[in-house]
Amino acid sequence: MTRGKILVIRGGAIGDFILTLPVLAALRRQFPQARLELLGYSHIAQLALAGGLADEVRSIEARPLAGFFARHGTLDAALQEYFASFAITISFLYDPDEIFQANVARCSKAQFIAGRHRPDENADVHATEVFLKPLERLAIFDADPVPRLSLHTIRSTQHALALHPGSGSERKNWPETKWAELSQQLVRSPEMNLLLVGGEAEEGRLTRLAAALPPSRAQIADRLPLIELARRLTGCRAFIGHDSGISHLAAALGLPTLVLWAETAESVWRPQGNHVKVLRSGASLRSLEAGRVMEEIRTL
């Protein structure tokens, strides 16, 4: 296919989406003349649009889509026309009974390729390779499995080291007292300022950490739109965080990245790339000392 349209459907959280970026990059390389569109959560999928990996994004939360998730559902006429406009549809939705796939087939003759919405952790295969596997049906066998995101608009954060002291689960987090100790050690270097990154899960944590630091040495990036956060991160020297979607974002942006890893299957979910270092400490991050983290930061 030299021209035409390809639709990629991807729900999931930030990390799931970032780990699917190699799919978009591989399709771009294999079909450079094709128009590539995304159906997903708009606030996340906009990253691919900004990075040139997609030509258009449509929200998967649109109410008229509900009919496509019901067996023999009533299908919105405009969406029928939308799905019929594609030559290839690649879906990473959870659709165990193939209800969505059957409804799309009612209005579209597109080649429909179904991928896994999540990898099987027992298979011990990295998520990016799992998401790339369906592309073999399009004769794509050698795709780069490392997520890469290039944003052209950079907001400079000179000399800043980005710290994300949270995640979606407290079990994945290094204790706040350890983050406080680390940040105090970091600002002893006159050339090292900090960008404290967080969202709703880190409510209050960023403020407490910043309150103990010289005001001129720490900035807070709290609950920023994902695109704005990504642009702030591109101006940083490196990133330190947990097993989270933001760590995957930082790694995809090419930042030297140190991930403090807890209990998740590292071989399946770790951020990809030679610029990424995963640091573990036995069964719990609580035993990880700030001095050890400082040693790893120096290697970044």
N, C-alpha and C positions, 0 to 999 in steps of 0.2 A: 504494500500500500504506500503510494507516494503522496497522495493527498487524501482528504477526508477528515473525519473527526473521531477522536478517541475519548471515551468517558472513563474516568477512574472514580470509584465510589469508596470513600474511606471515612468511617466514623472514628470513635475512640478518642483517647486523651492525647495530650501534646506529645508524649513520648512515642505512642503508637504511630502517630502521624509522621514524626521525624524519621522513625525507622522505616517508613514506607517511601521516603524521598528517593531512594535508589531506583524504585520502580518508575517514578516520573522521569528521572534522569535517563534511564535506559530507553524508555519510550521516545524521549526527545532525540536521543542519538540514533535509534533505529528508524524513526519516522520523522525526519526533520521538517518535512513539508506539512505534516498533519497538524490539525488544531487539537490541542489537548485541554480538556476541561475536567473540573473537579466537582464532585458532589460530596459535601462534607460539612463539618461545623465551620461556619464562615470565619469566626475569629481565629481559628487555627489554620485553616486552609489558605488564608490570605498570605501566609508565609511563602507558599509555593508560587503564588501570583507575584509577590514582590521579588522573589528570587529568580523569576523567569522560567520556572519549571511548569507553569500552567498558564493558559491564555484566558481562562474565565473560571470563576468559582460560583457555585450555586449552593444555597443552604439546604442541608438535609432535614432541617427542622421545619420546612414549609408544610403547612397544614394539609394542602392537597395531596401530599405524598402518602398520607395515611392509607389511602385505598390500595396502594401497591404492597402493603404489608398485611393485607387481609385476603384470605382465600377467596377467590372469585370476587375480589373487591371492585367497587365502582371506581373507574380510573378517570382522573381529571383529563379533559380533552387537551389542554395545553401541555401537560406533562407527557401524554401519549405522543404528541408531535415532537416534543423534546427528545424522548428516548429513541424515537424512530429516526432521528437525524444523525445518529452515530453509526459508524462502521464496526467499531469494536467497543464493548463495554467490559470493564474489569472491575469486579466488585469484591471488596473485603468486608462485606457486611456479615453479621451473624444471621444465617438463613438456613438452619438445619433441615427444614422441610421444603426448601426451595420455593417458598411461596412468592417471595419478591422476584426471583428469577422467572417463575412462570408468568407472573403478571407483566413483567417487562417483555417477555416473548409474545404476549398477546398484541403488543403494539409496535414491536421492533424486530427487524430481521438481522440486527447486529450480531456478530459473533460474541457470545457471552462467556466470559472466563471468570470462574469463581475461585477466589483465593481464601485462605484461612484468615479469620479475623484476629486470631491470636495463635502463637506457636504452641506446640505441645512441649512443655518443659521437660518431660521424661525423654524426649527424643534427643535432647542435648544439641540442638541445632540453633544457631543464632537467628534471632527474629528477622533480620534483614534478608538472610538466605531463604527463610520460609516465605517471606512476602515476594521475593523475586522468582520463586519456583514456577508460578503459573505462567510467567512470560516465556517459558520454554515452548509453549504452544504457538508462540509467535517467532520461533527460531532465535530467541535471545538467550544465550547460554553463558556469556562472559561478562555480565554486568558488574560494575564496581559496587561492592556491598557497603561501602562507607557513605553514610548520608553527608551531603555537602550542600550548603546553603550560602549563596553569595548575595549580599545586599549592597546596593550601590550608594545608598544614602547613609553616611556614617556620622553619628554625633560623637565627637571626641570626648573621651573621659581620660584625660592624660594621666599616665602613670597609675591608673586605678587597677586594683585587683578586685574582681567581682566575687562576693561571698553570698551563697544562698544557703542560709542556715535552717532550711526546712525541707519538707516534702509532703506528699499526700498522706503519709503514715508516720506517726511518732516512732514506731518500731524501727524505721529506717534512719532516724535522726541521731546525730551526735549530740550529746547534752549541751544545753545552752551555756552552761558554765564553762565548758571547754571552748566553745566559740568565742566567749568573752575573753578567755585567756589568750587564745590565738590572735584575736584582733588587737589586743594590747601589745603583743610581741611584734606584730606586723607594723604598727605605726611608730615603732622605735626607729625604723628606717625613714629618714627624712624624704626619701623619694617615693615612698609607697603610700598612696591614698587608697581608700576602700570605697567600693560601691556595694551597699547592702541591698540584696535583691529579695523580694518576697511577695506573697499574695495573701489571700484570706487565711490560709493555713498558718501563716507566720504573724498573725495579728498581735501586735505588742512586742514581739520578739525583736524586730528591727529597731524599734524605738529604744528599747532597753539597752541593746548593744551600742547604738549610736550615742546614747546619753553618757556613756563612760569613756567616749573618745573625744579628742579635740574637735570642735565643730568644723574646723577647716580641713580636717583629714578624712571625713566620712560623709558620703552622700547616701540618701535612701531612695531606692527605686521600688516603690510600694504599689502593688496592684496596677501596674501600667498595662495598657493594651499590649498584646503579645508582639505586634509589629514594632511598637516603640521600644519595648524592652530589648528585642533583638538588635535594634539599631544602637541602643545604649551599650549593649554587650560588645558589639564589633569594635568599639573604641577602647576596650579594656586590654590589659596585658595578659591576663590569665583568668581562670575561673576555678573556684573551689565550691563543691556542693555535695549533695547526697544522690542516691538513686532516685532520680526524678526526671520529669519531662524537661525541666529547665536545664539540667545537666546535658541531656541529649541535644537541646537547642544550642548550647554553648559549644559543644563538640562539633556539631554540624557547621557552625559558623567558623570553625577552624581555630578556636582559642585553645592554647595549652590548658588542659583540663585535668583536675585532680578530683576524683570521685571517692568519697568516704562511703564504703559499701558495707551494707548490713547482711541481710539474710536471703535476698532474692537470688535466683539462679544466675550467676554472673555470666556463664557461657552462653546464655540465651539473651540476656537483657542489657549487658554492659554497653555503654556508648562505644562506637567504633572509631578506629583511627590510631595511627602511631603517636599522635599528640595527646592521647588520653592515657592517664595512669589511674588504676584502681587500687585503693588502699584499704586493706581489711585488717581486723584485729580480733582473731578468734571468733567466738560465737556472738560477741556483742561489741558494738562501737564504744561502749562505756569505758572499756579498758584502753582505748586509744588515747595517747597523751598528745598534748598540743605541741610538745617539742618534736615528736615524730612527724607530725604534719608539717611543721616548719621546715624540717629537713627535706621533705618531698617538695615543698614549694620552691626551695632554692634550686632544685633540679629542673623546675619548669622554666 
